[in-house]
Amino acid sequence: MEYLISVVIFSISASVTPGPNTIMAMASAVSFGARKSLPLLWGISIGFSIMLFIVGLGFGQVFSLFPQLTICIKIIGIVYLLYLAFVVANSGEGNKNFKYDKPLSFSKGLLLQWVNAKAWIICVSAVSTYTTVGNSYISQILLLTSTFLIAGPICVGIWVFFGAFLKKHFTRSKYIKRVNMIMALLLILSITPVIKDLWLHDLKTATLFLRL
């Protein structure tokens, strides 16, 4: 029971704290409302659970063997999230002032996980902390995956409905535009630790590796 409680607490805290997933979900709801943001929400939740299960099966060890892969994923993730920040800043419906008039789809929610450094860190941390090698290993992975699959939609849903609340109270397009700009800025700020880590640590490690 203590193990289950620990897993539940970890999954909730990891899912509800600010990051690319929650900011994108909230930004979508600000621009398009809660209902139209549900495909993105489910894409995020299911995509993360799939990634967690794959990491649990051993894919996470690939990063230890090939540190260059980590760098590539971070670079791709940074570029993609900067693109999403641009999309967020220019999103909205029913107004010609917005360049993007459709919410992000289920598939984009899935894709976001694979370039989301925070998601990778959570997956690796969850597997390394809450699993033990033995006969029950697969059961533990399934429990972790199931817990996140339940906690994810609820926690990200909180951000979605908060975004919908803002949309309801900021009905004029110029206010939506300002909120979107703030969301885009928050999304950029959420990846600054990844950029810093990439610049100060990963690139130096890769340089040393290539010299060997």
SERONU-411041 format. One record per atom (N, C-alpha, C): residue number from 1; atom name; x, y, z. Coordinates in steps of 0.02 Angstrom, whole numbers, plus 50000, padded with zeros to 5 digits. Each point is the difference from the previous one (the first is absolute). Layout:
# residues N
{node NUM "CA" {X Y Z}}
...
This chain:
# residues 212
{node 1 "N" {50041 49940 50000}}
{node 1 "CA" {49959 50060 50000}}
{node 1 "C" {50043 50063 50000}}
{node 2 "N" {50055 50000 50040}}
{node 2 "CA" {50044 50057 50001}}
{node 2 "C" {50031 50013 49932}}
{node 3 "N" {50017 49945 49966}}
{node 3 "CA" {50028 50005 49932}}
{node 3 "C" {49950 50033 49953}}
{node 4 "N" {49938 49979 50002}}
{node 4 "CA" {49949 50028 49957}}
{node 4 "C" {49988 50073 50014}}
{node 5 "N" {49998 50018 50064}}
{node 5 "CA" {49990 50070 50019}}
{node 5 "C" {50058 50043 49973}}
{node 6 "N" {50061 49975 50006}}
{node 6 "CA" {50058 50037 49975}}
{node 6 "C" {49996 50010 49925}}
{node 7 "N" {49980 49948 49964}}
{node 7 "CA" {49993 50005 49927}}
{node 7 "C" {49947 50051 49981}}
{node 8 "N" {49943 49998 50036}}
{node 8 "CA" {49945 50047 49985}}
{node 8 "C" {50022 50072 50013}}
{node 9 "N" {50034 50012 50056}}
{node 9 "CA" {50023 50068 50016}}
{node 9 "C" {50049 50024 49948}}
{node 10 "N" {50046 49956 49980}}
{node 10 "CA" {50050 50019 49949}}
{node 10 "C" {49966 50016 49934}}
{node 11 "N" {49953 49958 49980}}
{node 11 "CA" {49967 50010 49935}}
{node 11 "C" {49960 50065 49999}}
{node 12 "N" {49967 50016 50055}}
{node 12 "CA" {49961 50062 50004}}
{node 12 "C" {50046 50061 49998}}
{node 13 "N" {50053 49999 50041}}
{node 13 "CA" {50045 50057 50003}}
{node 13 "C" {50037 50010 49934}}
{node 14 "N" {50018 49945 49966}}
{node 14 "CA" {50034 50005 49936}}
{node 14 "C" {49954 50025 49945}}
{node 15 "N" {49936 49981 50004}}
{node 15 "CA" {49953 50016 49946}}
{node 15 "C" {49971 50070 50007}}
{node 16 "N" {49993 50025 50061}}
{node 16 "CA" {49965 50064 50010}}
{node 16 "C" {50046 50060 50001}}
{node 17 "N" {50065 49989 50011}}
{node 17 "CA" {50047 50057 50003}}
{node 17 "C" {50010 50030 49930}}
{node 18 "N" {50017 50065 49998}}
{node 18 "CA" {50007 50033 49934}}
{node 18 "C" {50055 49969 49957}}
{node 19 "N" {49987 49997 49937}}
{node 19 "CA" {50046 49973 49951}}
{node 19 "C" {49970 50007 49931}}
{node 20 "N" {50035 49977 49948}}
{node 20 "CA" {49973 50006 49932}}
{node 20 "C" {49930 49970 49992}}
{node 21 "N" {49987 49942 50031}}
{node 21 "CA" {49935 49969 49993}}
{node 21 "C" {49944 50043 50028}}
{node 22 "N" {50008 50021 50062}}
{node 22 "CA" {49947 50038 50033}}
{node 22 "C" {49991 50069 49968}}
{node 23 "N" {50055 50032 49980}}
{node 23 "CA" {49995 50066 49970}}
{node 23 "C" {49966 49996 49932}}
{node 24 "N" {50018 49949 49960}}
{node 24 "CA" {49968 49991 49935}}
{node 24 "C" {49925 49986 50007}}
{node 25 "N" {49982 49959 50049}}
{node 25 "CA" {49929 49984 50011}}
{node 25 "C" {49961 50062 50021}}
{node 26 "N" {50029 50040 50045}}
{node 26 "CA" {49967 50060 50022}}
{node 26 "C" {49994 50051 49943}}
{node 27 "N" {50054 50007 49961}}
{node 27 "CA" {49999 50047 49945}}
{node 27 "C" {49947 49981 49948}}
{node 28 "N" {49993 49935 49988}}
{node 28 "CA" {49949 49977 49953}}
{node 28 "C" {49930 50018 50024}}
{node 29 "N" {49988 49991 50065}}
{node 29 "CA" {49935 50015 50028}}
{node 29 "C" {49986 50075 49999}}
{node 30 "N" {50051 50041 50010}}
{node 30 "CA" {49991 50072 49997}}
{node 30 "C" {49977 50021 49930}}
{node 31 "N" {50028 49969 49949}}
{node 31 "CA" {49984 50019 49932}}
{node 31 "C" {49938 49967 49972}}
{node 32 "N" {49989 49935 50020}}
{node 32 "CA" {49947 49961 49967}}
{node 32 "C" {49948 49971 50047}}
{node 33 "N" {50010 50008 50065}}
{node 33 "CA" {49952 49972 50048}}
{node 33 "C" {50018 49929 50021}}
{node 34 "N" {49967 49976 50053}}
{node 34 "CA" {50016 49935 50029}}
{node 34 "C" {49984 49942 49954}}
{node 35 "N" {49941 50001 49970}}
{node 35 "CA" {49978 49943 49959}}
{node 35 "C" {50047 49988 49941}}
{node 36 "N" {50019 50053 49965}}
{node 36 "CA" {50044 49992 49942}}
{node 36 "C" {50072 49984 50020}}
{node 37 "N" {50016 50007 50064}}
{node 37 "CA" {50067 49984 50023}}
{node 37 "C" {50007 49929 50027}}
{node 38 "N" {49944 49964 50003}}
{node 38 "CA" {50002 49932 50027}}
{node 38 "C" {50042 49952 49958}}
{node 39 "N" {49999 50004 49933}}
{node 39 "CA" {50045 49956 49962}}
{node 39 "C" {50074 50010 50018}}
{node 40 "N" {50021 50062 50009}}
{node 40 "CA" {50068 50014 50021}}
{node 40 "C" {50013 49971 50069}}
{node 41 "N" {49953 50009 50046}}
{node 41 "CA" {50007 49973 50068}}
{node 41 "C" {50010 49925 49999}}
{node 42 "N" {49959 49964 49961}}
{node 42 "CA" {50007 49927 49997}}
{node 42 "C" {50063 49979 49963}}
{node 43 "N" {50021 50039 49951}}
{node 43 "CA" {50062 49985 49966}}
{node 43 "C" {50059 50006 50047}}
{node 44 "N" {50000 50052 50042}}
{node 44 "CA" {50052 50009 50050}}
{node 44 "C" {50000 49942 50050}}
{node 45 "N" {49942 49983 50026}}
{node 45 "CA" {49995 49949 50053}}
{node 45 "C" {50018 49931 49975}}
{node 46 "N" {49971 49981 49943}}
{node 46 "CA" {50014 49934 49972}}
{node 46 "C" {50071 49996 49973}}
{node 47 "N" {50023 50053 49969}}
{node 47 "CA" {50068 50000 49974}}
{node 47 "C" {50052 49993 50054}}
{node 48 "N" {49989 50035 50056}}
{node 48 "CA" {50047 49994 50056}}
{node 48 "C" {50000 49929 50029}}
{node 49 "N" {49941 49971 50007}}
{node 49 "CA" {49995 49933 50029}}
{node 49 "C" {50034 49948 49955}}
{node 50 "N" {49993 50008 49934}}
{node 50 "CA" {50034 49955 49953}}
{node 50 "C" {50075 50007 50007}}
{node 51 "N" {50024 50062 50005}}
{node 51 "CA" {50071 50012 50006}}
{node 51 "C" {50027 49972 50066}}
{node 52 "N" {49963 50007 50054}}
{node 52 "CA" {50019 49973 50064}}
{node 52 "C" {50007 49924 49997}}
{node 53 "N" {49953 49968 49967}}
{node 53 "CA" {50002 49927 49993}}
{node 53 "C" {50060 49978 49960}}
{node 54 "N" {50015 50036 49946}}
{node 54 "CA" {50057 49983 49958}}
{node 54 "C" {50066 50010 50037}}
{node 55 "N" {50005 50055 50038}}
{node 55 "CA" {50059 50012 50041}}
{node 55 "C" {50008 49944 50051}}
{node 56 "N" {49944 49979 50029}}
{node 56 "CA" {50002 49945 50048}}
{node 56 "C" {50024 49935 49971}}
{node 57 "N" {49988 49990 49936}}
{node 57 "CA" {50023 49938 49967}}
{node 57 "C" {50074 50001 49984}}
{node 58 "N" {50033 50057 50013}}
{node 58 "CA" {50072 50002 49992}}
{node 58 "C" {50026 50052 49952}}
{node 59 "N" {49955 50037 49967}}
{node 59 "CA" {50024 50050 49951}}
{node 59 "C" {50040 50055 50034}}
{node 60 "N" {49986 50013 50064}}
{node 60 "CA" {50036 50053 50035}}
{node 60 "C" {50075 49986 50004}}
{node 61 "N" {50019 49936 49999}}
{node 61 "CA" {50071 49983 50004}}
{node 61 "C" {50038 50021 49938}}
{node 62 "N" {49965 50010 49945}}
{node 62 "CA" {50032 50022 49938}}
{node 62 "C" {50035 50067 50010}}
{node 63 "N" {49971 50043 50042}}
{node 63 "CA" {50029 50066 50011}}
{node 63 "C" {50068 49995 50036}}
{node 64 "N" {50007 49949 50043}}
{node 64 "CA" {50064 49990 50034}}
{node 64 "C" {50053 49976 49951}}
{node 65 "N" {49979 49959 49953}}
{node 65 "CA" {50048 49972 49951}}
{node 65 "C" {50017 50050 49945}}
{node 66 "N" {49952 50042 49982}}
{node 66 "CA" {50010 50048 49946}}
{node 66 "C" {49981 50070 50023}}
{node 67 "N" {50045 50035 50035}}
{node 67 "CA" {49983 50068 50025}}
{node 67 "C" {49984 50049 49944}}
{node 68 "N" {50026 49986 49940}}
{node 68 "CA" {49984 50045 49944}}
{node 68 "C" {49926 50000 49984}}
{node 69 "N" {49967 49944 50013}}
{node 69 "CA" {49928 49996 49987}}
{node 69 "C" {49962 50048 50045}}
{node 70 "N" {50022 50006 50062}}
{node 70 "CA" {49969 50048 50047}}
{node 70 "C" {50005 50071 49974}}
{node 71 "N" {50059 50017 49974}}
{node 71 "CA" {50011 50067 49973}}
{node 71 "C" {49955 50013 49940}}
{node 72 "N" {49995 49950 49956}}
{node 72 "CA" {49957 50008 49941}}
{node 72 "C" {49927 50012 50019}}
{node 73 "N" {49976 49960 50048}}
{node 73 "CA" {49930 50007 50022}}
{node 73 "C" {49989 50069 50031}}
{node 74 "N" {50048 50023 50040}}
{node 74 "CA" {49993 50066 50031}}
{node 74 "C" {49998 50055 49948}}
{node 75 "N" {50044 49996 49950}}
{node 75 "CA" {50002 50052 49948}}
{node 75 "C" {49935 50000 49960}}
{node 76 "N" {49978 49940 49980}}
{node 76 "CA" {49937 49995 49963}}
{node 76 "C" {49942 50026 50042}}
{node 77 "N" {50001 49982 50065}}
{node 77 "CA" {49947 50022 50045}}
{node 77 "C" {49998 50075 50009}}
{node 78 "N" {50059 50031 50006}}
{node 78 "CA" {50004 50072 50008}}
{node 78 "C" {49971 50035 49938}}
{node 79 "N" {50020 49977 49941}}
{node 79 "CA" {49976 50030 49938}}
{node 79 "C" {49925 49992 49993}}
{node 80 "N" {49975 49940 50015}}
{node 80 "CA" {49929 49986 49993}}
{node 80 "C" {49959 50042 50050}}
{node 81 "N" {50024 50005 50061}}
{node 81 "CA" {49963 50038 50051}}
{node 81 "C" {50002 50075 49985}}
{node 82 "N" {50055 50024 49972}}
{node 82 "CA" {50002 50070 49978}}
{node 82 "C" {49949 50012 49945}}
{node 83 "N" {49994 49951 49955}}
{node 83 "CA" {49949 50005 49947}}
{node 83 "C" {49930 50001 50031}}
{node 84 "N" {49988 49957 50050}}
{node 84 "CA" {49935 49999 50033}}
{node 84 "C" {49986 50065 50037}}
{node 85 "N" {50052 50031 50027}}
{node 85 "CA" {49992 50065 50033}}
{node 85 "C" {49976 50052 49949}}
{node 86 "N" {50028 49997 49940}}
{node 86 "CA" {49978 50045 49946}}
{node 86 "C" {49927 49986 49982}}
{node 87 "N" {49982 49936 49997}}
{node 87 "CA" {49931 49981 49985}}
{node 87 "C" {49953 50027 50053}}
{node 88 "N" {50019 49991 50064}}
{node 88 "CA" {49959 50023 50055}}
{node 88 "C" {49990 50076 49996}}
{node 89 "N" {50052 50036 49986}}
{node 89 "CA" {49996 50073 49997}}
{node 89 "C" {49954 50024 49944}}
{node 90 "N" {49989 49958 49951}}
{node 90 "CA" {49960 50020 49942}}
{node 90 "C" {49938 49957 49991}}
{node 91 "N" {49976 49971 50054}}
{node 91 "CA" {49942 49955 49996}}
{node 91 "C" {49936 50035 50022}}
{node 92 "N" {49945 49979 49972}}
{node 92 "CA" {49934 50025 50017}}
{node 92 "C" {49951 49981 49947}}
{node 93 "N" {49936 50008 50013}}
{node 93 "CA" {49950 49982 49951}}
{node 93 "C" {49952 50057 49989}}
{node 94 "N" {49972 50003 49940}}
{node 94 "CA" {49948 50049 49985}}
{node 94 "C" {50025 50071 49993}}
{node 95 "N" {50066 50007 49987}}
{node 95 "CA" {50025 50068 49992}}
{node 95 "C" {50059 49999 49951}}
{node 96 "N" {50001 50045 49953}}
{node 96 "CA" {50053 50000 49949}}
{node 96 "C" {50068 50020 50029}}
{node 97 "N" {50000 50026 50062}}
{node 97 "CA" {50064 50020 50030}}
{node 97 "C" {50041 49940 50022}}
{node 98 "N" {49970 49942 50002}}
{node 98 "CA" {50035 49940 50022}}
{node 98 "C" {50021 49959 49939}}
{node 99 "N" {50064 49981 49999}}
{node 99 "CA" {50026 49961 49943}}
{node 99 "C" {49979 49927 50004}}
{node 100 "N" {49995 49973 50061}}
{node 100 "CA" {49982 49930 50009}}
{node 100 "C" {49931 49996 50032}}
{node 101 "N" {49952 49972 49963}}
{node 101 "CA" {49930 50001 50024}}
{node 101 "C" {49974 49930 50017}}
{node 102 "N" {50045 49951 50009}}
{node 102 "CA" {49980 49933 50020}}
{node 102 "C" {50042 49977 50058}}
{node 103 "N" {49970 49965 50048}}
{node 103 "CA" {50039 49975 50058}}
{node 103 "C" {50047 49944 49979}}
{node 104 "N" {50051 49989 50040}}
{node 104 "CA" {50046 49944 49988}}
{node 104 "C" {49963 49934 50006}}
{node 105 "N" {50018 49953 49959}}
{node 105 "CA" {49963 49937 49996}}
{node 105 "C" {50025 49948 50050}}
{node 106 "N" {49966 49944 50002}}
{node 106 "CA" {50020 49943 50041}}
{node 106 "C" {50070 49977 49982}}
{node 107 "N" {50014 49995 49935}}
{node 107 "CA" {50066 49976 49978}}
{node 107 "C" {50056 50047 50020}}
{node 108 "N" {49986 50065 50000}}
{node 108 "CA" {50052 50047 50022}}
{node 108 "C" {50012 49995 50075}}
{node 109 "N" {49948 49983 50038}}
{node 109 "CA" {50010 49987 50071}}
{node 109 "C" {50044 49940 50011}}
{node 110 "N" {49991 49948 49959}}
{node 110 "CA" {50044 49941 50003}}
{node 110 "C" {50071 50019 49983}}
{node 111 "N" {50009 50037 49945}}
{node 111 "CA" {50066 50018 49977}}
{node 111 "C" {50037 50044 50051}}
{node 112 "N" {49964 50043 50033}}
{node 112 "CA" {50030 50046 50048}}
{node 112 "C" {50039 49963 50054}}
{node 113 "N" {49977 49940 50020}}
{node 113 "CA" {50033 49964 50053}}
{node 113 "C" {50071 49980 49982}}
{node 114 "N" {50010 49981 49938}}
{node 114 "CA" {50065 49974 49979}}
{node 114 "C" {50053 50053 49992}}
{node 115 "N" {49981 50063 50001}}
{node 115 "CA" {50048 50055 49997}}
{node 115 "C" {49996 50043 50063}}
{node 116 "N" {49966 49975 50050}}
{node 116 "CA" {49991 50036 50063}}
{node 116 "C" {50050 49975 50051}}
{node 117 "N" {50051 50040 50013}}
{node 117 "CA" {50054 49978 50046}}
{node 117 "C" {49973 49984 50069}}
{node 118 "N" {49952 50040 50024}}
{node 118 "CA" {49971 49987 50066}}
{node 118 "C" {49966 49932 50002}}
{node 119 "N" {49966 49982 49946}}
{node 119 "CA" {49967 49934 49998}}
{node 119 "C" {50050 49944 50003}}
{node 120 "N" {50056 50007 49965}}
{node 120 "CA" {50052 49949 50002}}
{node 120 "C" {50029 49993 50070}}
{node 121 "N" {50013 50057 50033}}
{node 121 "CA" {50028 49999 50067}}
{node 121 "C" {49953 49966 50049}}
{node 122 "N" {49935 50016 49994}}
{node 122 "CA" {49950 49969 50044}}
{node 122 "C" {49997 49924 49989}}
{node 123 "N" {50001 49979 49937}}
{node 123 "CA" {49997 49929 49985}}
{node 123 "C" {50060 49962 50028}}
{node 124 "N" {50059 50026 49988}}
{node 124 "CA" {50061 49968 50025}}
{node 124 "C" {50001 49999 50076}}
{node 125 "N" {49980 50056 50031}}
{node 125 "CA" {49998 50004 50073}}
{node 125 "C" {49949 49951 50030}}
{node 126 "N" {49942 49995 49968}}
{node 126 "CA" {49948 49955 50025}}
{node 126 "C" {50023 49927 49997}}
{node 127 "N" {50030 49981 49944}}
{node 127 "CA" {50022 49931 49992}}
{node 127 "C" {50057 49984 50048}}
{node 128 "N" {50048 50045 50007}}
{node 128 "CA" {50057 49987 50043}}
{node 128 "C" {49982 50001 50074}}
{node 129 "N" {49948 50038 50019}}
{node 129 "CA" {49982 50008 50070}}
{node 129 "C" {49949 49949 50023}}
{node 130 "N" {49952 49983 49957}}
{node 130 "CA" {49942 49961 50022}}
{node 130 "C" {49998 49929 49970}}
{node 131 "N" {50056 49977 49975}}
{node 131 "CA" {50002 49930 49976}}
{node 131 "C" {50061 49965 50029}}
{node 132 "N" {49995 49936 50007}}
{node 132 "CA" {50056 49958 50022}}
{node 132 "C" {50005 49940 49954}}
{node 133 "N" {50061 49980 49986}}
{node 133 "CA" {50011 49943 49955}}
{node 133 "C" {49976 49937 50035}}
{node 134 "N" {49959 49961 49965}}
{node 134 "CA" {49974 49938 50029}}
{node 134 "C" {49937 49978 49963}}
{node 135 "N" {49966 49952 50030}}
{node 135 "CA" {49941 49972 49968}}
{node 135 "C" {49943 50050 49994}}
{node 136 "N" {49999 50050 50045}}
{node 136 "CA" {49945 50049 50001}}
{node 136 "C" {50014 50062 49959}}
{node 137 "N" {50055 50000 49962}}
{node 137 "CA" {50021 50061 49964}}
{node 137 "C" {49946 50022 49950}}
{node 138 "N" {49976 49955 49959}}
{node 138 "CA" {49949 50018 49950}}
{node 138 "C" {49937 50025 50034}}
{node 139 "N" {49981 49969 50056}}
{node 139 "CA" {49941 50022 50037}}
{node 139 "C" {50009 50071 50025}}
{node 140 "N" {50060 50016 50022}}
{node 140 "CA" {50014 50068 50023}}
{node 140 "C" {49997 50051 49943}}
{node 141 "N" {50026 49981 49943}}
{node 141 "CA" {49997 50044 49941}}
{node 141 "C" {49927 50012 49980}}
{node 142 "N" {49960 49947 50001}}
{node 142 "CA" {49929 50007 49982}}
{node 142 "C" {49964 50044 50050}}
{node 143 "N" {50017 49993 50064}}
{node 143 "CA" {49969 50042 50052}}
{node 143 "C" {50019 50073 49990}}
{node 144 "N" {50064 50013 49986}}
{node 144 "CA" {50022 50068 49988}}
{node 144 "C" {49963 50031 49940}}
{node 145 "N" {49998 49961 49946}}
{node 145 "CA" {49967 50024 49939}}
{node 145 "C" {49926 50014 50012}}
{node 146 "N" {49967 49954 50034}}
{node 146 "CA" {49928 50008 50014}}
{node 146 "C" {49987 50061 50044}}
{node 147 "N" {50043 50010 50050}}
{node 147 "CA" {49991 50056 50046}}
{node 147 "C" {50006 50066 49963}}
{node 148 "N" {50051 50006 49957}}
{node 148 "CA" {50008 50061 49961}}
{node 148 "C" {49944 50009 49950}}
{node 149 "N" {49974 49944 49974}}
{node 149 "CA" {49946 50005 49951}}
{node 149 "C" {49936 50026 50033}}
{node 150 "N" {49992 49988 50065}}
{node 150 "CA" {49943 50026 50037}}
{node 150 "C" {50013 50072 50024}}
{node 151 "N" {50060 50011 50028}}
{node 151 "CA" {50015 50065 50029}}
{node 151 "C" {50010 50053 49946}}
{node 152 "N" {50028 49980 49942}}
{node 152 "CA" {50015 50048 49948}}
{node 152 "C" {49941 50041 49976}}
{node 153 "N" {49946 49967 49977}}
{node 153 "CA" {49942 50039 49976}}
{node 153 "C" {49970 50045 50054}}
{node 154 "N" {50001 49976 50062}}
{node 154 "CA" {49971 50040 50054}}
{node 154 "C" {50042 50063 50013}}
{node 155 "N" {50066 49990 50006}}
{node 155 "CA" {50044 50056 50016}}
{node 155 "C" {50006 50049 49942}}
{node 156 "N" {50009 49975 49940}}
{node 156 "CA" {50004 50044 49942}}
{node 156 "C" {49931 50032 49988}}
{node 157 "N" {49947 49963 50017}}
{node 157 "CA" {49932 50027 49993}}
{node 157 "C" {49989 50062 50043}}
{node 158 "N" {50033 50003 50057}}
{node 158 "CA" {49995 50059 50043}}
{node 158 "C" {50024 50062 49962}}
{node 159 "N" {50056 49992 49965}}
{node 159 "CA" {50027 50056 49961}}
{node 159 "C" {49954 50017 49941}}
{node 160 "N" {49970 49949 49970}}
{node 160 "CA" {49954 50011 49944}}
{node 160 "C" {49941 50042 50023}}
{node 161 "N" {49970 49981 50055}}
{node 161 "CA" {49941 50036 50023}}
{node 161 "C" {50017 50069 50028}}
{node 162 "N" {50061 50009 50025}}
{node 162 "CA" {50021 50067 50020}}
{node 162 "C" {50008 50043 49938}}
{node 163 "N" {50028 49971 49946}}
{node 163 "CA" {50005 50037 49937}}
{node 163 "C" {49932 50018 49973}}
{node 164 "N" {49952 49954 50005}}
{node 164 "CA" {49931 50014 49977}}
{node 164 "C" {49969 50055 50042}}
{node 165 "N" {50016 50002 50065}}
{node 165 "CA" {49976 50053 50044}}
{node 165 "C" {50025 50068 49977}}
{node 166 "N" {50065 50002 49982}}
{node 166 "CA" {50028 50063 49975}}
{node 166 "C" {49967 50020 49934}}
{node 167 "N" {49988 49952 49957}}
{node 167 "CA" {49967 50014 49936}}
{node 167 "C" {49931 50031 50011}}
{node 168 "N" {49965 49974 50049}}
{node 168 "CA" {49932 50024 50014}}
{node 168 "C" {50001 50072 50024}}
{node 169 "N" {50052 50019 50036}}
{node 169 "CA" {50002 50067 50029}}
{node 169 "C" {50041 50050 49959}}
{node 170 "N" {50036 49975 49950}}
{node 170 "CA" {50037 50044 49955}}
{node 170 "C" {49974 49986 49929}}
{node 171 "N" {49942 50027 49985}}
{node 171 "CA" {49966 49983 49937}}
{node 171 "C" {50026 50040 49940}}
{node 172 "N" {50027 50058 50011}}
{node 172 "CA" {50023 50041 49944}}
{node 172 "C" {50066 49973 49973}}
{node 173 "N" {50008 50002 49935}}
{node 173 "CA" {50058 49969 49968}}
{node 173 "C" {50066 50029 50023}}
{node 174 "N" {50001 50065 50016}}
{node 174 "CA" {50063 50030 50020}}
{node 174 "C" {50022 49973 50068}}
{node 175 "N" {49951 49984 50044}}
{node 175 "CA" {50018 49971 50064}}
{node 175 "C" {50024 49928 49993}}
{node 176 "N" {49966 49963 49955}}
{node 176 "CA" {50022 49931 49986}}
{node 176 "C" {50071 50001 49973}}
{node 177 "N" {50015 50048 49957}}
{node 177 "CA" {50066 50007 49971}}
{node 177 "C" {50052 50011 50055}}
{node 178 "N" {49984 50042 50048}}
{node 178 "CA" {50048 50014 50054}}
{node 178 "C" {50011 49939 50043}}
{node 179 "N" {49946 49965 50016}}
{node 179 "CA" {50006 49939 50039}}
{node 179 "C" {50042 49948 49963}}
{node 180 "N" {49989 49995 49934}}
{node 180 "CA" {50039 49953 49960}}
{node 180 "C" {50074 50018 50000}}
{node 181 "N" {50015 50064 49998}}
{node 181 "CA" {50070 50021 50002}}
{node 181 "C" {50032 49980 50067}}
{node 182 "N" {49961 50007 50053}}
{node 182 "CA" {50026 49979 50066}}
{node 182 "C" {50011 49925 50002}}
{node 183 "N" {49953 49962 49972}}
{node 183 "CA" {50007 49927 49998}}
{node 183 "C" {50061 49980 49958}}
{node 184 "N" {50011 50034 49945}}
{node 184 "CA" {50058 49986 49958}}
{node 184 "C" {50065 50014 50037}}
{node 185 "N" {50000 50056 50038}}
{node 185 "CA" {50059 50017 50039}}
{node 185 "C" {50013 49948 50054}}
{node 186 "N" {49946 49977 50033}}
{node 186 "CA" {50008 49948 50052}}
{node 186 "C" {50026 49935 49970}}
{node 187 "N" {49978 49984 49939}}
{node 187 "CA" {50024 49940 49967}}
{node 187 "C" {50075 50005 49986}}
{node 188 "N" {50021 50059 49978}}
{node 188 "CA" {50072 50010 49988}}
{node 188 "C" {50039 49996 50065}}
{node 189 "N" {49973 50030 50053}}
{node 189 "CA" {50034 49997 50065}}
{node 189 "C" {50004 49929 50026}}
{node 190 "N" {49951 49958 49983}}
{node 190 "CA" {50000 49931 50025}}
{node 190 "C" {50056 49958 49969}}
{node 191 "N" {50027 50022 49943}}
{node 191 "CA" {50054 49962 49969}}
{node 191 "C" {50069 50032 50011}}
{node 192 "N" {50003 50057 50034}}
{node 192 "CA" {50065 50031 50012}}
{node 192 "C" {50046 49956 50042}}
{node 193 "N" {49975 49961 50050}}
{node 193 "CA" {50046 49955 50035}}
{node 193 "C" {50030 49948 49954}}
{node 194 "N" {49962 49977 49951}}
{node 194 "CA" {50025 49951 49952}}
{node 194 "C" {50054 50031 49956}}
{node 195 "N" {49988 50062 49978}}
{node 195 "CA" {50050 50036 49960}}
{node 195 "C" {50064 50010 50039}}
{node 196 "N" {49993 50020 50063}}
{node 196 "CA" {50058 50012 50043}}
{node 196 "C" {50039 49935 50011}}
{node 197 "N" {49964 49946 50014}}
{node 197 "CA" {50033 49935 50011}}
{node 197 "C" {50034 49976 49936}}
{node 198 "N" {49968 50011 49944}}
{node 198 "CA" {50029 49980 49936}}
{node 198 "C" {50065 50039 49986}}
{node 199 "N" {49999 50064 50015}}
{node 199 "CA" {50057 50042 49985}}
{node 199 "C" {50058 49988 50049}}
{node 200 "N" {49984 49993 50064}}
{node 200 "CA" {50052 49995 50051}}
{node 200 "C" {50026 49929 50010}}
{node 201 "N" {49958 49950 49986}}
{node 201 "CA" {50020 49932 50017}}
{node 201 "C" {50003 49953 49940}}
{node 202 "N" {49945 49994 49964}}
{node 202 "CA" {49995 49949 49947}}
{node 202 "C" {50049 50012 49943}}
{node 203 "N" {50006 50062 49977}}
{node 203 "CA" {50044 50014 49943}}
{node 203 "C" {50073 49990 50020}}
{node 204 "N" {50018 50017 50062}}
{node 204 "CA" {50068 49988 50023}}
{node 204 "C" {50014 49925 50005}}
{node 205 "N" {49950 49963 50025}}
{node 205 "CA" {50008 49927 50005}}
{node 205 "C" {50009 49969 49932}}
{node 206 "N" {49961 50023 49952}}
{node 206 "CA" {50005 49974 49932}}
{node 206 "C" {50068 50016 49969}}
{node 207 "N" {50026 50060 50014}}
{node 207 "CA" {50065 50019 49974}}
{node 207 "C" {50055 49955 50028}}
{node 208 "N" {49997 49987 50066}}
{node 208 "CA" {50049 49955 50030}}
{node 208 "C" {49994 49930 49973}}
{node 209 "N" {49938 49977 49988}}
{node 209 "CA" {49989 49933 49973}}
{node 209 "C" {50030 49993 49930}}
{node 210 "N" {49994 50052 49960}}
{node 210 "CA" {50026 49997 49931}}
{node 210 "C" {50076 50002 49999}}
{node 211 "N" {50030 50028 50052}}
{node 211 "CA" {50073 50004 50003}}
{node 211 "C" {50031 49934 50020}}
{node 212 "N" {49959 49956 50031}}
{node 212 "CA" {50027 49935 50023}}
{node 212 "C" {50016 49954 49942}}
